[in-house]
Amino acid sequence: MRSLIALALLAAACAGGGRSAETFEVPRLPTAGEVLVSALPAGADHCVVARPGRLGPARRQQIVPLSHATAFAWDTDAPVGEAAEVRQDGSGAPAVELRLRVGDMEEARRWLAERAPFRVRWGDVDCPGSGCQRWRADAPDARTIRLRRGLWKTDVARTGVRARCQALSARFPGAYEVGVHAERGWLGAWDHRGEGPGTTREVALFPLDGGFDGVRWREVFRSGEMTPEELLAGLAAEAFGEPPHAESAARRHGPAEGPDGIESGADYRWEDLALAVEDARRLREAAAAEARASVPLDPERVRVEDREVLERQLALRRRALDAGDGAELPALRRLLERGLDAH
């Protein structure tokens, strides 16, 4: 009874104070992705926020065909919860900066040193000349790793892409990945004030449930300088809005005008993405094998018992000899000797 009386008195006090419950509304805290994006440099042409902590190793590998993030974010061994990155296009190699939110800094540094997809040089080092294309890493705080590559242009005033990326991350906290990309060519150019892109492409990857075990890819084109009708006609003419690995999509949506712009979408099953990953692996292996097949080998290492391999190596040596490379003659002679002995 006493507890009921106490509750009644508390309710009366709150009601009689003349202040509604809305007065005490707790402000929304920013997500880790928003915090990471806010620390990235301005002037980006592309911005991506990825949340690898929401997926296990196998799923991380399967989402790669749909992702715009660098390999660091979705590496199966990466001890990373969230990642944010910006990229700046240029006449040469692009400049990239990304930040990784990690739980254990020592574990993350071991991963970078031993298992990361690219070699990383730790420490805030200078990068004269070609050295800037090496990945450089440091730790701004105990839970964040910063990775950089290339020379970032600090005299660029554009801020639209990074700001929109941060807003998109806040809007879709449950997405696996969100990104904003400035479009060039007829779609683009930056607006006349240089403050933002004339046209941007927003991409997001969402989890799907309700009997469909997979991922939804959503793309939205926005333009501050074209009407929706003009943008839709241009996209159709230029074949934009095509989903990645369209042949693997189970369902497709649009392109069509929506509340946010010109929207396209596609749904993928995890099992189909796994097949796409396997197909890509086989293509890489085939390309590597073809590249190896086009290089003359040491005559002593050629498998001369394989007639196809022998004929290919003989053809490569003869082609080099015909091109005037006299140094090929001893190798060609030795290869012929071994071939005659074998056959």
Secondary structure, 3 states (H helix, E strand, C coil): CHHHHHHHHHHHHHHHCCCCHHHHCCCCCCCHHHHHHHCCCCCCCEEEEECHHHCCHHHHHHHHHHCCCCHHHHCCCCCEEEEEEEEECCCCCCEEEEEEEECCHHHHHHHHHHCCCCCEEECCCCCCHHHHHCEEEEEEECCEEEEEECCCCCCCCCCHHHHHHHHHHHHCCCCCEEEEEECCHHHCCECCCCCCECEEEEEEEEEECCCCCEEEEEEEEEECCCCHHHHHHHHHHHCCCCCCCHHHCCEEEEEEEECCEEEEEEEEEHHHHHHHHHHHHHHHHHHHHHHHHCCCCCCCCCCCCCHHHHHHHHHHHHHHHHCCCCCHHHHHHHHHHHHHHHC
